[in-house]
Amino acid sequence: MPSDSPAPIHADEVKKIAALAHLELGPGEAERMTRELARVLAYVRQLQEVDVSMVAPTAHAQVDRQPLRADDPRPSLPHELALREAPVVSQDGFAVPSFVEEG
């Protein structure tokens, strides 16, 4: 990034973003992250200048590749074998920790 262009992000903004993300930045990390984010933002600015007016919008990239296999039912892993290596089994299935308090 040229030195005469304004920095797109400042160290105090990086520190605020890090705090919001619950990240601790060590000595010198805020300055390093500021430089790295400035480069990323400068690249985004450069990409915004690309003329795409003649490019048709797409929802998916067009890639030359083999077609996907048919989605036909196939025999699955036997139930007992699937649960054999599970650390905890509950109600004949995998036991997983709850993420939301029910009550």
N, C-alpha and C positions, 0 to 999 in steps of 0.2 A: 504494500500500500504506500503510495507516495507520502512523503512527510508533510506536504503542504495541504493535504486533504484532512478535514476534521475527523477525529476518531468517532466511529459510529456508536461506541459504547465506552463508558468510563469505569474506572476501578470501583467507585462507590456503587454503581449499578450492579456490577458483578458481585460485589459483597452482599448486596440486598437480595439478588437472585439466589445466591448460595444459601443465605439464611432462610429464604422461603422454601428451598429444597432440603433444608436441614443438613447442609454440607458444611464441614469445617474446612476452611482454607488455611493452610500453614503459611509460614513466612515466605513471601515471594510468590505464592500461588495465585493471589488475586491479580498481581501484575502480569504473570504468565497467562492466566486465563483471559485477562483483558486483551492481551495481544492476539491470542488465538481466536477469541470471539470476534475481534475486529477484522481479522483476516476472513473469517467465515462470512460475516456481514458484508464485507467488501465484495466477496465473490457473489453473494446473493444480489447485491446491487448490479454487478456486472451481468448476471444472468437476466435481470429485469430489463436490461437494455437490448436484449436479443429480439429481433423482429420475428414474431411467430404468427403474423397475421395471415400467412398463406398455409399454415399448418392446420390440418383438420383436427378438431378435438377428438380424443380417444379416451375410452374408459380403461382400456387394457393395452399394454404394449403389444404390437404385432411382432411375434417371434416365429421364425421358421423352426418348427420342432415336430417331433413325432406326436400323433394324436394320443390323447390319454386313453388308457385301457377302459374297456366297458365296465360299468359299475354293476357287475353281476354278483349276486350272493355267493359266498364261498363258505366252506366249513371254517369255524373259528377255533380258537384255542380252547381245549376242554376247561370247564369251570374250575375243577380242582387244581389243575396245573397252573392256571392264572393266579389263583389265590395262594398257592404254595409258598411263594417268596414274599408275600405281603407281610409287613411288620405287624399289622393289627388287622384282624378280620372282625366285622360286625354285621350281624343279620345276613350272613352268607354273602358278604360283599366286602369291598375295601373300606376300612375305617379311615376317615379323613378328619383333620381338626376343623372345628367350626370357626367361621370368621365373623359371624354376626350373632350377638347375644339374642337368644329367643326367650320370650317370657312375657 
